[in-house]
Amino acid sequence: MKNYKVKSPILLLIFNRPDTTQAVFDEIKTAKPSKLYIAADGPRGSKPGEKELCQRTIESVSNIDWECEVKTLFRDENMGCKEAVSSAITWFFNHEEEGIILEDDCLPAKSFFYYCDTLLDKYRHDTRIRHISGCNSHFGVKWGEASIFFENRTEVWGWASWRRAWKDYDKDLKNYTEDDIRTELGKIFSDSIIVESWVGAFNGVKSGKIDTWDYQLAIINYLNSAICISPNVNLISNIGYRADATHSIDPNDKSANIPLEEIDEITYPKFMVVDKKADYAIFNREYKLDEYWEKYNAPRKQLKRLVKSEFKRIISRFKH
């Protein structure tokens, strides 16, 4: 994969960090896309020195020394995470039917571009698949023998998708109610804590208290029964966990700087079935689900034992 030339167009989202942007751009340069879109949010007037940082960041992606069609969307004023990112992705998909999206702190593995190209092509017309993630947050746990697996969760640290999926994006979630979210997500997740956590995220976005764009994408994917593809090794490392980050500021966070691995050849699961255990493993880590139920819902554990015992009794009848 060292000399792989990417076929898909790429959108690079940048802001005020020239060093991480340079690292990500250097990997894009090795893949030599024939189409590159660069979108930059503008500086915040309340942040001294940010105008200069934003300008240096734009300069860090100016050295395009290969044959490439470049389109830019550089904002003079700050729009914020929600507006800047979502409008940039809409701009990208207004021009392209499909493509790869990278943020300025999402460092890709060499084979990330091959991975995205291959899956964008394979699932182009399969509307069950709406999202291709390059990030694997399972810290070495494998989900099956194939090089990819299927999830309901939407990871956005380095991803690819199609216009057909993004067209449903609703940055304000104006077409949905809290009851819609609780009802529909309850059909996907059996754990009420997961459902209520997403209801909370929905209300935060809807009220304007949360300035982000990715909760909306995840919720829209859930509501469309999306299947999301994830790699069984990590192809994206978030190198932006530090004090100047918008959200992820703890450099000691377990998700910071996850080592990169490579995929030489993509192999596929025998069945296109979402691995619920994979989804639950992440949510369990984030929300400490098992600890909660152990502490506050002892009868649930007793019920599990009873069901398991009854199941064994029924099975034993068929053995005789």
C-alpha positions as CSV (number, residue, x, y, z in Angstrom):
1,M,0.0,0.0,0.0
2,K,3.0,2.3,0.2
3,N,2.6,3.7,-3.3
4,Y,-1.2,3.3,-3.6
5,K,-2.8,6.2,-5.5
6,V,-6.3,6.9,-4.2
7,K,-9.1,7.0,-6.7
8,S,-11.8,8.7,-4.6
9,P,-12.0,12.5,-4.1
10,I,-11.0,13.6,-0.6
11,L,-12.4,16.4,1.6
12,L,-9.9,17.8,4.2
13,L,-11.4,19.8,7.0
14,I,-9.0,22.2,8.7
15,F,-9.1,25.1,11.2
16,N,-6.3,26.4,13.4
17,R,-3.7,23.6,14.0
18,P,-1.0,23.8,11.3
19,D,1.1,21.0,12.8
20,T,-1.6,18.2,12.9
21,T,-2.9,19.5,9.6
22,Q,0.5,19.1,8.0
23,A,0.8,15.6,9.3
24,V,-2.5,14.6,7.8
25,F,-1.8,16.5,4.5
26,D,1.5,14.7,4.2
27,E,-0.3,11.3,4.1
28,I,-2.8,12.7,1.6
29,K,0.1,13.8,-0.6
30,T,1.5,10.2,-0.7
31,A,-2.0,9.0,-2.0
32,K,-2.1,11.7,-4.7
33,P,-5.8,12.2,-5.1
34,S,-6.9,13.6,-8.5
35,K,-9.5,15.7,-6.7
36,L,-8.9,17.4,-3.3
37,Y,-11.4,19.6,-1.5
38,I,-10.1,21.8,1.4
39,A,-12.5,23.5,3.7
40,A,-11.3,25.9,6.5
41,D,-13.3,27.5,9.3
42,G,-12.4,31.1,10.1
43,P,-10.8,32.5,13.2
44,R,-12.7,33.5,16.4
45,G,-12.5,37.1,17.2
46,S,-12.3,36.3,20.9
47,K,-9.1,34.3,20.5
48,P,-5.9,36.3,20.2
49,G,-3.5,35.0,17.6
50,E,-6.0,32.6,16.0
51,K,-6.1,34.5,12.8
52,E,-2.4,33.9,12.3
53,L,-2.8,30.2,13.2
54,C,-5.7,29.8,10.7
55,Q,-3.5,31.4,8.0
56,R,-0.6,29.2,8.8
57,T,-2.9,26.2,8.7
58,I,-4.1,27.1,5.2
59,E,-0.4,27.6,4.1
60,S,0.4,24.1,5.4
61,V,-1.8,22.6,2.7
62,S,-0.7,24.8,-0.2
63,N,2.1,22.6,-1.5
64,I,0.2,20.5,-4.0
65,D,3.0,19.1,-6.2
66,W,1.0,16.4,-8.1
67,E,-1.6,16.6,-10.8
68,C,-4.8,17.5,-8.8
69,E,-8.0,19.4,-9.2
70,V,-8.3,21.5,-6.0
71,K,-11.4,23.2,-4.7
72,T,-11.3,25.4,-1.6
73,L,-13.9,26.8,0.8
74,F,-12.1,29.2,3.2
75,R,-14.2,31.1,5.6
76,D,-13.2,34.6,6.8
77,E,-15.2,34.4,10.0
78,N,-15.7,31.5,12.4
79,M,-18.9,29.4,11.9
80,G,-18.3,26.9,14.7
81,C,-18.1,23.2,14.5
82,K,-21.7,22.4,13.7
83,E,-22.1,24.9,10.8
84,A,-18.5,24.8,9.4
85,V,-18.2,21.0,9.2
86,S,-21.7,20.2,8.1
87,S,-21.8,22.8,5.4
88,A,-18.4,21.8,4.1
89,I,-19.5,18.1,3.8
90,T,-22.7,19.3,2.0
91,W,-20.5,21.4,-0.4
92,F,-18.3,18.3,-1.0
93,F,-21.2,16.0,-1.8
94,N,-22.9,18.7,-4.0
95,H,-19.9,18.2,-6.2
96,E,-19.2,14.4,-5.8
97,E,-21.3,11.3,-5.6
98,E,-18.9,9.7,-3.1
99,G,-15.7,10.4,-1.3
100,I,-13.4,10.4,1.7
101,I,-13.6,12.8,4.6
102,L,-10.6,13.6,6.9
103,E,-10.3,16.2,9.6
104,D,-7.1,17.9,10.5
105,D,-6.3,15.6,13.5
106,C,-7.2,12.3,11.9
107,L,-4.0,10.7,10.7
108,P,-4.7,7.9,8.2
109,A,-2.7,4.7,7.7
110,K,-1.3,4.1,4.3
111,S,-4.0,1.5,3.5
112,F,-6.9,3.7,4.6
113,F,-7.2,5.1,1.1
114,Y,-7.3,1.6,-0.5
115,Y,-9.8,0.5,2.1
116,C,-12.1,3.4,1.4
117,D,-11.8,3.1,-2.4
118,T,-12.6,-0.6,-2.3
119,L,-15.6,-0.4,-0.1
120,L,-17.0,2.7,-1.8
121,D,-17.0,0.8,-5.0
122,K,-18.3,-2.5,-3.6
123,Y,-21.2,-1.0,-1.7
124,R,-22.0,1.9,-4.0
125,H,-25.5,0.7,-4.8
126,D,-26.2,-1.2,-1.6
127,T,-28.4,1.3,0.3
128,R,-28.1,-0.8,3.5
129,I,-24.6,0.5,3.8
130,R,-24.4,4.2,4.6
131,H,-21.1,4.8,6.3
132,I,-17.5,3.5,6.1
133,S,-15.3,4.2,9.1
134,G,-11.5,4.0,9.2
135,C,-11.3,4.1,13.0
136,N,-11.3,1.1,15.3
137,S,-11.7,1.9,19.0
138,H,-11.7,-1.7,20.2
139,F,-8.1,-1.8,21.2
140,G,-7.1,-5.1,19.6
141,V,-10.4,-7.0,20.1
142,K,-11.3,-8.7,16.8
143,W,-14.9,-9.2,15.7
144,G,-14.8,-12.2,13.4
145,E,-12.1,-13.5,11.1
146,A,-12.7,-11.0,8.3
147,S,-10.8,-7.7,7.9
148,I,-14.1,-5.7,8.3
149,F,-17.2,-6.1,10.4
150,F,-20.6,-4.4,10.6
151,E,-21.9,-2.0,13.3
152,N,-24.8,0.3,13.9
153,R,-22.5,2.9,15.4
154,T,-21.1,5.7,13.3
155,E,-17.4,6.6,13.7
156,V,-16.3,9.8,12.1
157,W,-12.5,9.9,12.6
158,G,-11.7,9.3,9.0
159,W,-14.6,8.0,7.0
160,A,-16.2,7.7,3.6
161,S,-19.7,7.8,2.3
162,W,-22.0,8.6,-0.6
163,R,-24.2,11.5,-1.6
164,R,-27.2,9.1,-1.4
165,A,-26.6,8.8,2.4
166,W,-25.6,12.4,3.2
167,K,-28.7,13.8,1.4
168,D,-30.7,12.8,4.5
169,Y,-28.5,14.8,6.9
170,D,-30.4,17.3,9.0
171,K,-28.1,19.5,11.1
172,D,-30.9,20.8,13.3
173,L,-32.8,17.5,13.5
174,K,-35.9,19.6,12.8
175,N,-37.9,16.8,11.4
176,Y,-37.7,14.6,14.5
177,T,-39.1,14.6,18.0
178,E,-37.8,13.2,21.3
179,D,-40.5,10.5,21.1
180,D,-39.3,9.6,17.6
181,I,-35.7,9.1,18.9
182,R,-36.8,7.1,22.0
183,T,-39.1,4.8,20.0
184,E,-36.9,4.1,17.0
185,L,-33.6,3.7,18.9
186,G,-35.4,1.4,21.3
187,K,-35.9,-0.9,18.3
188,I,-32.1,-1.0,17.8
189,F,-30.7,-1.0,21.3
190,S,-32.2,-3.2,24.1
191,D,-30.4,-1.2,26.8
192,S,-32.4,1.7,28.0
193,I,-29.3,3.6,29.2
194,I,-28.0,3.7,25.6
195,V,-31.4,4.9,24.3
196,E,-31.7,7.6,26.9
197,S,-28.1,8.8,26.3
198,W,-28.9,9.3,22.7
199,V,-32.2,11.1,23.6
200,G,-30.0,13.4,25.7
201,A,-27.7,14.1,22.8
202,F,-30.7,14.7,20.5
203,N,-32.1,17.2,23.0
204,G,-28.7,18.9,23.4
205,V,-28.4,19.4,19.6
206,K,-32.0,20.4,19.2
207,S,-31.8,23.1,21.9
208,G,-28.5,24.4,20.5
209,K,-26.6,23.5,23.7
210,I,-24.3,21.1,21.8
211,D,-22.3,22.7,18.9
212,T,-21.4,19.7,16.9
213,W,-22.3,18.0,13.6
214,D,-21.6,14.3,14.2
215,Y,-24.4,13.4,16.6
216,Q,-26.8,14.3,13.9
217,L,-25.1,12.0,11.4
218,A,-25.2,9.1,13.9
219,I,-28.9,9.7,14.7
220,I,-29.9,9.9,11.1
221,N,-28.0,6.7,10.4
222,Y,-29.9,5.0,13.2
223,L,-33.2,6.2,12.0
224,N,-32.4,4.8,8.5
225,S,-31.4,1.4,9.9
226,A,-27.9,2.0,8.6
227,I,-25.2,-0.6,8.5
228,C,-21.8,0.9,9.1
229,I,-18.6,-0.7,8.1
230,S,-15.6,-0.8,10.5
231,P,-12.1,-2.2,10.0
232,N,-10.8,-5.0,12.3
233,V,-7.6,-3.0,12.7
234,N,-7.2,0.7,13.4
235,L,-6.6,2.8,10.2
236,I,-7.0,6.3,11.8
237,S,-5.1,7.8,14.8
238,N,-6.5,10.9,16.4
239,I,-3.4,13.0,17.0
240,G,-5.3,16.1,18.2
241,Y,-6.0,15.3,21.9
242,R,-4.6,18.4,23.6
243,A,-5.5,21.7,25.2
244,D,-6.2,23.5,21.9
245,A,-8.7,20.9,20.7
246,T,-12.4,21.8,20.3
247,H,-13.7,18.8,22.3
248,S,-11.0,16.2,23.0
249,I,-8.5,18.0,25.3
250,D,-7.1,15.2,27.4
251,P,-3.8,13.9,25.9
252,N,-3.9,10.9,28.3
253,D,-7.3,9.8,27.0
254,K,-7.3,6.1,26.0
255,S,-8.6,7.1,22.5
256,A,-5.7,9.5,21.9
257,N,-3.0,8.4,19.4
258,I,-4.2,4.8,18.9
259,P,-1.5,3.1,17.0
260,L,-2.0,2.6,13.3
261,E,-2.2,-0.8,11.6
262,E,-2.5,-1.8,7.9
263,I,-4.9,-3.9,5.8
264,D,-3.2,-5.6,2.8
265,E,-6.3,-7.2,1.5
266,I,-9.9,-6.8,2.4
267,T,-11.8,-9.9,3.4
268,Y,-15.5,-10.0,4.1
269,P,-17.8,-11.6,6.7
270,K,-19.9,-14.4,5.4
271,F,-23.1,-12.6,6.4
272,M,-24.0,-8.9,6.4
273,V,-25.2,-8.9,10.0
274,V,-24.5,-6.1,12.5
275,D,-22.3,-7.3,15.4
276,K,-24.4,-6.1,18.4
277,K,-21.6,-7.2,20.7
278,A,-19.2,-4.9,19.1
279,D,-21.6,-1.9,19.5
280,Y,-22.3,-2.9,23.1
281,A,-18.6,-3.1,23.9
282,I,-18.0,0.5,23.1
283,F,-21.2,1.7,24.8
284,N,-20.4,-0.4,27.8
285,R,-17.0,1.3,28.1
286,E,-18.4,4.8,27.5
287,Y,-21.4,4.5,29.8
288,K,-20.3,1.8,32.2
289,L,-23.5,-0.2,31.5
290,D,-22.5,-3.4,33.3
291,E,-21.5,-1.5,36.4
292,Y,-24.7,0.4,36.4
293,W,-27.0,-2.6,36.1
294,E,-24.9,-4.5,38.7
295,K,-25.4,-1.7,41.2
296,Y,-28.9,-0.6,40.6
297,N,-30.7,-3.5,38.9
298,A,-29.8,-6.7,40.7
299,P,-33.1,-8.4,39.6
300,R,-31.9,-8.1,36.0
301,K,-29.0,-10.4,36.7
302,Q,-31.3,-12.8,38.6
303,L,-33.6,-12.8,35.6
304,K,-30.7,-13.6,33.3
305,R,-29.8,-16.6,35.5
306,L,-33.4,-17.8,35.5
307,V,-33.7,-17.6,31.7
308,K,-30.3,-19.4,31.2
309,S,-31.4,-22.2,33.6
310,E,-34.7,-22.6,31.9
311,F,-33.1,-22.6,28.5
312,K,-30.7,-25.4,29.6
313,R,-33.7,-27.4,30.9
314,I,-35.5,-27.1,27.6
315,I,-32.4,-28.1,25.6
316,S,-31.8,-31.2,27.9
317,R,-35.3,-32.5,26.9
318,F,-34.2,-32.8,23.3
319,K,-31.1,-34.8,24.2
320,H,-33.1,-37.8,25.3
